[in-house]
């Protein structure tokens, strides 16, 4: 079976890596000629709505996405020619933060207070109601901390407005969370639905740096997170993997946002779960039976941001699995990750302690903080 992927980044690369052993072939469409997934399939360099892109994908038996901001019109055009999962409707639901929050409310998925903002007076009115601190975000196209500003005091208003005021915006109340976490759900076209163990996530400068799974306190929060994720997937008639990002506070969960695709917080599933999110996404897209989402043990995923570290010292760490995306180094760019799994009968806590000394100062500090918080 030939599968088309809109988007040629690392998610498409890992989808293809999971699909090739299943006998799948891939056509990958991306505007960039150096898209890193191109090494694992036929790369078509074209903008999303170009006829070359649509024709290439129309020749595939199934089509999916590695990027949620593909224009819904492009996806609809492809869906008139072949089977597309997830649907244009599902992608559109995650492309506008205001519509997303309203959808969450309609599904009884708790969210922080929020308000639409399209002018300075509306911003002031929203702050009057929500209060400081708050986060001002663009409604569309923001990711990895882009398109947002934290408002701690009135002095932050003008710089934030200068940076973001020419966009449609949303103001959200700042959540003093205990920690962040994420639930990944996979749903088949027939409605079979399974959930991965909750991942505890750590961000720095708006970018995911660490994910630990199963998350500490998962026995308390897993059922709550699954209820929210399942409600969302069912509402969207979703097919494939989606991830709901959450704030945990005093035993409660508040939804931040969802991603209608495979997600960074579940990269640990490649080595750490019975069947990875990438394989299960393809199984769902291809109308094949879903695989087991259970964890093999505990896992830690570390993102490499900006540049790949030298592997020699890190690969000496027991239980470490290396992923280089083949991307050019660039500040703030996700260029690879590593996953640490329990090995040689050693618990993950011990292996994390051994790994710390091999990391750069920032990663070591974040990991030490996670270990202390999880103890």
C-alpha positions, 0 to 999 in steps of 0.5 A, a space after each residue: 500500500 502507498 501512503 501519502 504524507 503532507 509534510 516532510 519533517 521528522 514526524 513524517 520521517 518516523 512514520 515512514 520508518 515505522 511503515 517500511 517494515 509493514 510493507 508500506 511505501 511513502 510519497 511525501 509532499 513538502 515545500 522544502 527540497 531538503 525535507 528530512 523525510 525525503 530519505 525514506 520515500 518519494 519526495 515531491 517538492 510543492 506547496 500544499 495546494 499546488 496541482 503537483 501535490 494534489 496529483 501525487 497524493 491522489 495516487 496514494 491509497 491513504 493520505 495523512 499529515 505530519 503537520 497540523 497547519 496544512 490548509 484545510 482546503 488542500 486536504 479537502 481537495 485531496 480527500 475528493 480523490 483518495 482516503 485522508 485520515 485525519 479529516 480536514 475537519 479534525 485538522 481545522 479544529 486544531 488550527 484556531 486556538 479560540 475555536 479549540 478552546 470553545 470546542 473543549 468547553 462544549 465537551 466538558 474538557 476543563 480549560 483556563 479562562 480565555 478571551 478573544 482579542 482583536 484590539 487594544 480595548 479588548 485586550 484591556 477588557 480581557 485582562 480586567 476579567 482574567 487578571 495577571 499573569 496571563 498569556 497572549 497568543 496568536 490564534 493561528 500558526 503558533 508552536 514551540 513557544 512562537 507567537 505568544 507572550 507572557 504578561 506578568 505586569 502592565 509593563 509587558 502589554 506594549 511589547 507584547 502588542 507590538 509583537 503580536 497585535 497585527 494577528 487575531 489573538 487569544 488571551 489565556 489565564 496563566 496556570 500555576 501548574 504542578 506539572 505538565 503532561 500529555 495523553 496520546 490516543 489512537 482511534 480507528 475508523 471503526 471506533 476502536 480506541 486505545 490510550 498510551 500511558 500519560 507522559 510527564 512533559 518538561 518545556 523550556 522556552 516554549 519547546 518540549 525538552 523532556 518526556 517521562 512515561 508512564 508519568 509519576 502519579 499516573 495511577 491517579 491521573 491516567 483515567 482522567 486524561 483518558 476520559 478527556 482524550 477519548 471524548 475529543 477523539 470521539 467528537 472529531 470522528 478522529 482516525 489516527 493518533 492525537 495528543 492532548 496537552 494538559 496542565 496538572 494542578 492539585 489533582 485536576 487536569 486543564 487542557 492546553 491544546 491538542 495536536 491532530 497528529 503524532 506528537 513529540 511527547 510520545 516519541 518514547 513509544 518507539 522503544 518504550 511501548 509495545 507498538 509505537 504511536 507511529 505504527 499505530 497511526 499508520 495502522 489506523 490510517 490503513 484500516 488495520 487492527 490497532 496494536 498494544 499501547 502498553 509501556 514495556 517499562 519506564 522511558 525518558 525522552 530527551 529532545 536535542 535542540 539547535 544541534 546534535 550533540 556528539 554521540 560517543 559519550 552518550 551512546 555509552 549510557 545503558 538503555 540509550 536509543 539515538 535518533 538523528 533527524 538529518 536536519 541542518 542545525 539551527 537555533 531552536 530547531 528540533 534536530 533529534 532525540 534520544 530515549 532512555 529505557 530500563 536496561 540490564 535490570 536497572 531501574 530508570 531512576 538509576 540510569 537517569 542518574 548516570 546519564 546526567 553527567 553526559 548531558 550539556 548543562 541545560 539538559 542536565 539541569 532540566 533532568 535533575 529537576 525532573 528527577 527531584 520532582 518525581 522522587 
